[in-house]
Amino acid sequence: FQHDNDPKHTTKMTTALLRKLKVKVMEWPSISPDLKPLEHLLGILKRKVEKHHVSNVQKLHDVIIEECKRIPATNSAALVNSMPRMIKAVLNNNGANTKY
Protein backbone atom coordinates (compact mmCIF):
# COMPACT_ATOMS: atom_id res chain seq x y z
CA PHE A 1 0.00 0.00 0.00
CA GLN A 2 1.24 3.50 -0.75
CA HIS A 3 0.19 6.83 0.71
CA ASP A 4 1.84 10.23 0.83
CA ASN A 5 2.49 10.45 4.60
CA ASP A 6 -0.22 13.05 5.02
CA PRO A 7 -0.90 13.40 8.77
CA LYS A 8 -4.30 11.72 8.46
CA HIS A 9 -2.58 8.67 6.97
CA THR A 10 0.02 8.42 9.71
CA THR A 11 -2.09 8.81 12.84
CA LYS A 12 -1.70 6.15 15.51
CA MET A 13 -5.19 4.89 14.74
CA THR A 14 -4.53 4.55 10.99
CA THR A 15 -1.13 2.99 11.53
CA ALA A 16 -2.57 0.51 14.04
CA LEU A 17 -5.38 -0.44 11.66
CA LEU A 18 -2.99 -1.01 8.77
CA ARG A 19 -0.80 -3.13 11.04
CA LYS A 20 -3.83 -5.10 12.28
CA LEU A 21 -4.93 -5.75 8.69
CA LYS A 22 -1.35 -6.77 7.86
CA VAL A 23 -1.12 -4.17 5.12
CA LYS A 24 2.43 -3.60 3.96
CA VAL A 25 3.01 0.13 3.60
CA MET A 26 5.70 1.32 1.20
CA GLU A 27 8.11 3.97 2.40
CA TRP A 28 7.44 7.09 0.37
CA PRO A 29 8.59 10.71 0.60
CA SER A 30 6.00 12.98 2.24
CA ILE A 31 5.66 15.40 -0.63
CA SER A 32 6.71 13.72 -3.83
CA PRO A 33 5.24 15.31 -6.94
CA ASP A 34 8.39 14.15 -8.75
CA LEU A 35 7.08 10.59 -8.37
CA LYS A 36 3.56 11.22 -9.56
CA PRO A 37 3.15 11.04 -13.34
CA LEU A 38 -0.35 12.49 -12.95
CA GLU A 39 1.14 15.71 -11.50
CA HIS A 40 3.20 16.14 -14.67
CA LEU A 41 0.18 15.40 -16.85
CA LEU A 42 -1.90 17.92 -14.91
CA GLY A 43 0.85 20.49 -15.46
CA ILE A 44 0.59 19.96 -19.21
CA LEU A 45 -3.21 20.27 -19.03
CA LYS A 46 -3.01 23.42 -16.91
CA ARG A 47 -0.72 25.15 -19.42
CA LYS A 48 -3.07 24.24 -22.27
CA VAL A 49 -6.18 25.43 -20.40
CA GLU A 50 -4.52 28.72 -19.39
CA LYS A 51 -4.22 29.64 -23.08
CA HIS A 52 -8.01 29.90 -23.22
CA HIS A 53 -9.79 32.88 -21.75
CA VAL A 54 -12.73 31.29 -20.01
CA SER A 55 -15.44 33.44 -18.49
CA ASN A 56 -17.54 30.88 -16.65
CA VAL A 57 -17.44 27.45 -15.07
CA GLN A 58 -19.21 25.71 -17.96
CA LYS A 59 -16.70 27.07 -20.47
CA LEU A 60 -13.85 25.98 -18.17
CA HIS A 61 -15.34 22.49 -17.98
CA ASP A 62 -15.68 22.31 -21.76
CA VAL A 63 -12.11 23.52 -22.33
CA ILE A 64 -10.70 21.00 -19.84
CA ILE A 65 -12.57 18.13 -21.52
CA GLU A 66 -11.44 19.22 -24.97
CA GLU A 67 -7.81 19.70 -23.95
CA CYS A 68 -7.77 16.32 -22.18
CA LYS A 69 -8.83 14.70 -25.44
CA ARG A 70 -5.97 16.45 -27.26
CA ILE A 71 -3.21 15.15 -25.00
CA PRO A 72 -1.67 12.23 -26.86
CA ALA A 73 -1.58 8.87 -25.09
CA THR A 74 2.14 8.84 -25.82
CA ASN A 75 2.54 11.61 -23.21
CA SER A 76 1.16 9.32 -20.51
CA ALA A 77 3.31 6.43 -21.67
CA ALA A 78 6.42 8.62 -21.69
CA LEU A 79 5.70 9.80 -18.15
CA VAL A 80 5.24 6.25 -16.90
CA ASN A 81 8.39 5.10 -18.73
CA SER A 82 10.37 7.93 -17.13
CA MET A 83 9.52 6.74 -13.60
CA PRO A 84 12.73 4.71 -13.06
CA ARG A 85 14.80 7.79 -13.95
CA MET A 86 12.69 9.99 -11.66
CA ILE A 87 12.95 7.53 -8.77
CA LYS A 88 16.72 7.36 -9.17
CA ALA A 89 16.93 11.17 -9.16
CA VAL A 90 14.85 11.40 -5.96
CA LEU A 91 16.97 8.71 -4.29
CA ASN A 92 20.18 10.45 -5.36
CA ASN A 93 18.79 13.68 -3.89
CA ASN A 94 17.92 12.01 -0.55
CA GLY A 95 14.18 12.39 -1.15
CA ALA A 96 14.33 16.11 -1.86
CA ASN A 97 12.87 17.77 -4.96
CA THR A 98 14.56 17.19 -8.29
CA LYS A 99 14.60 18.88 -11.66
CA TYR A 100 11.49 16.87 -12.55
HURA-V130001 format. One line per field, one symbol per residue. psi: psi as a letter, one per 40 degrees, with the letter a starting at -180 (. if undefined). A space follows every 50 residues. Layout:
BEGIN
psi: ???
END
This chain:
BEGIN
psi: ihieeiddeeidddddddddefhhhihhidhfddfgdddddddddddddd eigieidddddddddddddehidddddddddeddddddddddefeiiae.
END
